[in-house]
Amino acid sequence: MEVWTPLRLLDWTTRRFGDAGIDSPRLSAQVLLAHALGCDRVQLYTQFDKPLGPDELGRYRELVKRRLAGEPVAYLVGSQEFWSLPLAVDPRVLIPRRDTEAVVEVVLESVGDRAAPLSVADIATGAGPIALALARELPAARVTATDASAAALEVARLNAERLALADRVELREGDLLAALPDTARFDVIASNPPYVRRGEIEKLAAEVRREPRSALDGGEDGLDVIRRLVAGAGERLAAGGLLAIEHGFDQGEAVRGLMEGAGFTAVETRRDMAGQPRVTFGRR
């Protein structure tokens, strides 16, 4: 009878994922095997030679099969880390990415006093990564997070409750800024809006195309939603308020032009951890 151990499974799956062109094949194999076995990734190596039972092998093989069919690892395991926060994710929401942490960094550097009682809005929140990271880092802030998708807000609500932040993060359903309270003015408006050019969506990796199209599609030039955000943000910000928007690596110049044209000052673009222009921000 063939004996499968964690180490042997990881070696086999890494080769299989690599042959299939899957990014980070070893890491993907580790995450899926740890999930199937109900342990953490370190334990895979402390018990690397432990023979696995048929139920364990069955759970893992099903996950590998689904990954090879194009399902993202985060959806398979139901979670994704963002800003060191464990977030629940599923096909109702965009999977939070490290690139988006640049938005959080820009806001934190710009606000100065993190203990100040700030009013923050996160537009198109999805699973809530920006809103929840800022609520965690700004303990006196009130955060309002909006999304047009009621299903996405269900995921964001679950994450807020799990992280004990639901008392400071208000979730509102509606279209972009229109979902905000009419008379409210904010010290910060942050967003990771849809910004993929419509014609490029079908060229994305199979697993990315599994994510909600509404969270990806930025129109013909990728800037449809960003234009609306920039045009409406000024009247929703307090004097001197910050607008910070994530965008594609080749959209920085266009977004700076939109912000400057709308009267924002001190407009800059910040690079993400991969060195790509990722977040443009400015002051009302």
C-alpha positions in Angstrom: 0.0 0.0 0.0 1.3 3.4 -1.0 2.2 5.7 2.0 1.6 9.4 1.7 3.3 11.7 4.2 3.0 15.6 4.4 6.5 16.0 2.9 5.8 13.6 0.0 2.4 15.2 -0.7 3.9 18.7 -0.7 6.7 17.7 -3.1 4.2 16.0 -5.5 1.7 18.9 -5.4 4.4 21.5 -5.9 5.5 19.8 -9.1 2.0 19.4 -10.2 1.1 23.1 -9.5 4.3 24.2 -11.1 3.6 22.2 -14.3 0.1 23.8 -14.4 1.6 27.3 -14.2 0.1 28.1 -10.8 1.9 31.0 -8.9 3.7 30.1 -5.7 3.2 26.4 -6.1 4.9 25.4 -2.9 3.1 27.9 -0.7 -0.2 27.0 -2.3 0.4 23.4 -1.5 1.3 24.2 2.1 -1.8 26.3 2.7 -4.1 23.7 1.2 -2.6 20.8 3.1 -2.6 22.6 6.4 -6.2 23.4 5.8 -7.1 19.8 5.0 -5.3 18.6 8.1 -6.6 21.3 10.4 -3.1 22.5 11.4 -0.7 25.3 10.7 2.0 25.3 8.1 4.8 24.8 10.7 3.2 21.6 11.8 3.4 20.2 8.3 7.2 20.0 8.8 7.3 19.0 12.5 5.2 16.0 11.4 6.6 15.7 7.9 6.9 11.8 8.0 3.5 11.0 9.6 1.4 8.7 7.3 -1.9 10.3 6.4 -5.2 8.5 6.6 -7.7 8.1 3.7 -10.0 10.9 5.0 -7.2 13.3 5.2 -5.9 12.4 1.7 -9.5 12.6 0.3 -9.9 16.2 1.7 -6.6 17.3 0.3 -7.0 15.7 -3.1 -10.4 17.5 -3.5 -8.7 20.8 -2.7 -5.9 20.2 -5.2 -8.4 19.2 -7.9 -10.4 22.4 -7.4 -7.2 24.5 -7.4 -6.1 23.0 -10.6 -9.5 23.9 -12.0 -8.8 27.5 -11.3 -10.4 28.2 -7.8 -8.3 30.6 -5.8 -6.6 29.3 -2.7 -8.2 32.0 -0.5 -11.7 30.8 -1.6 -10.8 27.2 -1.0 -9.6 27.8 2.6 -12.1 30.6 3.2 -9.6 33.2 4.5 -6.9 35.7 3.5 -4.6 37.7 5.7 -4.5 41.5 5.2 -2.5 43.9 7.4 -2.0 40.9 9.7 -5.7 40.5 10.1 -7.3 37.2 9.3 -10.3 38.0 6.9 -13.0 35.6 5.8 -13.4 35.6 2.1 -15.6 33.7 -0.4 -16.7 34.2 -4.0 -18.9 37.1 -3.0 -15.9 39.4 -2.5 -12.6 40.4 -4.1 -9.7 38.7 -2.4 -7.7 41.3 -0.5 -4.1 41.7 -1.8 -0.9 43.0 -0.4 -0.9 45.8 -3.0 -3.9 47.3 -1.2 -1.9 47.6 2.1 -0.3 50.7 0.4 -3.7 52.5 0.8 -3.6 51.8 4.6 0.1 53.0 4.8 -0.7 56.3 3.0 -3.7 57.0 5.3 -1.7 56.3 8.5 1.2 58.4 7.4 -1.1 61.3 6.4 -3.3 61.5 9.5 -0.5 62.1 11.9 -2.0 61.6 15.3 -3.5 58.1 15.3 -5.3 58.7 18.5 -7.4 61.6 17.0 -11.2 61.1 16.7 -11.2 60.9 12.9 -14.1 60.2 10.6 -13.0 57.7 7.8 -14.9 56.4 4.8 -13.9 53.3 2.8 -15.7 53.1 -0.5 -16.3 49.8 -2.3 -15.1 48.0 0.8 -15.7 44.4 -0.3 -14.6 42.1 2.5 -13.6 45.2 4.5 -9.8 45.1 4.5 -9.1 48.8 4.3 -11.9 49.7 6.7 -11.0 47.1 9.3 -7.2 47.8 9.1 -7.8 51.5 9.6 -10.3 50.8 12.5 -7.6 48.7 14.2 -4.8 51.2 13.7 -6.9 54.3 14.5 -8.6 53.5 17.8 -10.6 56.7 18.1 -11.8 56.7 14.5 -15.3 56.1 13.3 -15.3 54.2 10.0 -18.1 54.1 7.5 -17.7 51.4 4.8 -19.9 51.3 1.7 -20.5 48.8 -1.1 -23.1 48.3 -3.8 -23.2 44.6 -3.1 -25.3 43.4 -0.1 -23.6 40.0 -0.4 -20.2 41.6 0.0 -21.3 43.6 3.0 -22.4 40.3 4.7 -18.8 39.2 4.5 -17.5 42.5 5.7 -19.9 42.4 8.6 -18.7 38.9 9.6 -15.1 40.1 9.5 -16.0 43.2 11.6 -17.7 41.0 14.2 -14.8 38.4 14.3 -12.3 41.2 14.8 -14.4 42.9 17.5 -14.6 46.1 15.4 -18.3 46.1 14.6 -19.0 48.9 17.1 -16.7 51.3 15.2 -17.3 50.3 11.6 -20.7 51.2 10.1 -21.6 49.3 6.9 -23.8 50.9 4.3 -25.2 49.5 1.1 -25.3 51.8 -2.0 -23.4 53.2 -4.9 -20.0 54.6 -3.9 -20.3 58.0 -2.1 -24.1 58.1 -2.4 -24.3 55.5 0.3 -22.7 57.9 2.8 -25.0 59.9 5.2 -26.1 63.1 3.5 -24.7 65.5 5.9 -21.5 63.7 7.0 -18.1 65.1 6.2 -15.0 62.9 6.4 -11.3 63.4 7.3 -10.4 60.5 5.1 -12.0 58.9 2.1 -10.1 55.7 0.9 -11.0 53.3 -1.8 -9.9 50.2 -3.8 -12.4 50.6 -6.6 -12.8 48.5 -9.7 -10.0 49.7 -12.1 -9.3 46.9 -14.6 -9.9 47.8 -18.2 -13.0 45.9 -19.5 -11.1 44.5 -22.4 -8.4 43.1 -20.2 -10.6 41.1 -17.8 -10.6 38.0 -20.0 -6.8 38.1 -20.1 -6.5 37.8 -16.4 -5.5 34.6 -14.7 -8.2 32.0 -14.3 -8.4 32.4 -10.6 -8.8 36.2 -10.8 -11.6 35.8 -13.3 -13.4 33.8 -10.5 -13.7 37.0 -8.4 -16.7 39.3 -8.7 -16.6 41.0 -12.1 -18.3 44.1 -10.5 -15.2 44.5 -8.3 -12.8 44.3 -11.3 -14.5 46.1 -14.2 -13.5 49.8 -14.4 -15.0 50.4 -17.8 -13.2 50.8 -21.2 -10.2 52.6 -19.8 -10.4 51.4 -16.2 -11.2 54.8 -14.8 -15.0 55.0 -14.9 -15.4 54.5 -11.1 -12.3 56.5 -10.2 -13.7 59.5 -12.2 -16.9 59.4 -10.2 -15.1 59.0 -6.9 -12.8 62.0 -7.6 -15.6 64.2 -8.9 -17.7 63.6 -5.8 -15.2 63.3 -3.0 -14.5 67.0 -2.5 -17.9 67.8 -1.2 -17.8 64.8 1.2 -14.5 65.7 2.7 -13.8 68.1 5.5 -11.4 71.0 4.8 -7.9 69.5 4.3 -9.4 66.0 4.1 -7.5 63.2 2.4 -8.6 61.2 -0.6 -6.6 58.0 -1.3 -7.4 55.7 -4.3 -5.8 52.5 -5.4 -5.4 52.1 -9.1 -3.6 50.1 -11.8 0.2 50.3 -12.1 -0.1 52.3 -15.3 -2.9 54.7 -14.2 -1.0 56.9 -11.8 -0.6 59.8 -14.2 -4.2 59.7 -15.2 -5.5 59.6 -11.6 -3.2 62.5 -10.6 -4.6 64.5 -13.5 -8.2 63.8 -12.4 -7.4 64.8 -8.8 -5.6 68.0 -9.7 -8.4 68.9 -12.2 -10.9 68.5 -9.3 -9.0 70.9 -7.2 -7.1 68.5 -4.9 -3.7 69.7 -3.7 -0.4 68.0 -2.8 -1.3 65.2 -5.1 1.2 62.3 -5.0 1.4 58.6 -6.1 2.8 55.9 -3.8 4.3 52.7 -4.9 3.3 49.3 -3.5 5.7 46.6 -2.0 6.4 45.4 -5.5 7.6 48.9 -6.6 4.6 49.6 -8.8 2.7 53.0 -8.7 -0.4 51.9 -6.8 -2.1 54.7 -4.7 -2.7 58.3 -5.6 -3.7 60.7 -2.9 -4.3 64.4 -2.3 -6.0 66.9 0.0 -9.2 68.8 -0.5 
